[in-house]
Amino acid sequence: MGVAQNNLDMEEGTLEIGMEYRTVSGVAGPLVILEKVKGPKYQEIVNIRLGDGTTRRGQVLEVDGEKAVVQLYANYAIGKDVQAMKAVVGEEALSSEDLLYLEFLDKFERKFVAQGAYDTRNIFQSLDLAWTLLRIFPRELLHRIPAKTLDQFYSRDSAN
């Protein structure tokens, strides 16, 4: 376990993949970019322990040499909870916000996670796709993303 610094309203955090990292080079919405890493594998599930002690689950989306991109799953986890609730109460009982999380869950799994073994996507394409998916939500629901980052990336036209 190691300490990773970042700029997402967190003082520091721990990336739990059995290695120590102090090499977070950027945070862009739900993506954390790590440099000088050894060991993470594509699609590996990791835990990131933040400086305040909370833990976020993520998945390694891309490994390029010693650089890794980790997707944090806040909206995905909420979508999974809503999906389970839908199975109990039915879709008609869900709020409009719940339906947004279901839409995000579906598109995230189909477009982002289900990348085939022979599909290639560089870090910039991954970031663009992540923002396309996040734009499913109104800006005010993206309160985990700093306003400065939203100002820079949220309003861009989506290719999808």
N, C-alpha and C positions, 0 to 999 in steps of 0.2 A: 504494500500500500504506500502511496506517496502523496505529496502535496502538489496541487496544480493551481496556479494563479490565473485569474481571468478578469474580465471587465464587465460582468453581468450582475452588478449590484451584489457581488459576493466578494468577501475579502480573500478567501482561498478555499480550495476544495481538494478532495482526495479522489483519485481515479483508481478504483479497485480492480485491477487485472493482474495482480501479483507483481507488479513492477512499480518503481517510483518515478513519477514524472513531475517536473517543475517547468514544463515546456508548452503551456497553452499559449498559442500564438494569436488566437482570435476567437471571438464568440459572435455568431451571426444568427440572431433569433434562437432557434432550437438546435443549432449546430455548434459544436465545440471542435476547434482545429488544434491538434496536438502535433508538435514537431519533435524529432529526435526520440522516437519511441521504438521499442523492440518488443515483439511478442503479440500485439493484438492481431486478431484475424478478422477477415471480412465476415460480417453478420454476427460477430461475437457479442453477447450481451454483457454489459459492464455496469457497475454502480459507480456513481460519482457522489462522494460525500462532500457537501458544501461546508464552508467555514462555520455556519451556524449549527451544524450537526445534522441537518436534514439530508436525505439521500434521494437522488434521482436516478432512475434506471435509464440506460441508453443502449444504443446498438452501434457497433462500428460499421459505418457505411462504406468507407473507402480507406484502403491502405495503399499508399504510394511511397515506396521506399521507407523512409523514416517518418513519414507524415501520415496521420490518421484523422479521419473525420468521424465524430461521434454525434449521433442524433439523440437528443433528449426527448423523452416521451410524455410530457405532461398532457397534451391534448389527446394523444393516443390512449393513454390510460383512462382519461375521462370518457372517451368514446367507447372503450371496452366496458366501462361501468354502465353507460347508457344502453349499450347493446344487451347487457344482462338484464337491466331493468325492463327493457322492451319485451323480453321474453316472458316476464312475469305480468306486466300490466297492459301490454299491447301498445302499438305505435300511436294509436289515437290518444293515449293518456300522456304522451310526451310533449314537452314544451317546444316552442320554435327553436330555442337555444339547444335543447337536447338533439333535435333533428340536424342541426349544424354539426354537432359532434359525430353523429352517425354518418353524415356525408363525408366528413373529414376522415373518419375511420376507414370507410370503404375505399376512398381514393388513395389514402396513404398506403393501405395494404396493396392495392392493385398497381399503383404507379411508382411508389417509392421503395417499398420493401420487396416486392416481387420481381425485382430486377433479375433477369436471367443470368446464368453463368457466363454467357457470351455477350451480354449487353455491357457496353462500356459507358461510363458517365464520369466526367472529370469533376473536380470539386466545384467549379463554377456552375456546371449543369445541375449538380446536386443542390447547390444553394438556390438557384433559380426555381427548381422544382419545389423545394421546401417552401419558398415564399409563395409560389403559386397555390400550394395547398393551404398555407396559413391565411391567404386572402379569402378563403371560404368564410372566415369569421369577420364580423365587424371589428374595426380597429380597437374599440373599447373592451373587447373580450380578450385581447392579447396583452393583458397586464403584466405578464412575466417578461415581456420584451421592452427594453428601455425606449422611451419616447424618441430619443435621438436616432436609434436604429430603425424604428418604425417610420420616422420622417424620411429616412434615406431609402428604405426598401419597400415599404408597404404599398405605396401608390403606383409603382411601376406596372405597366401593362403586362398582363399574363399572356404567355404564348399558347396556353391551353384553354 
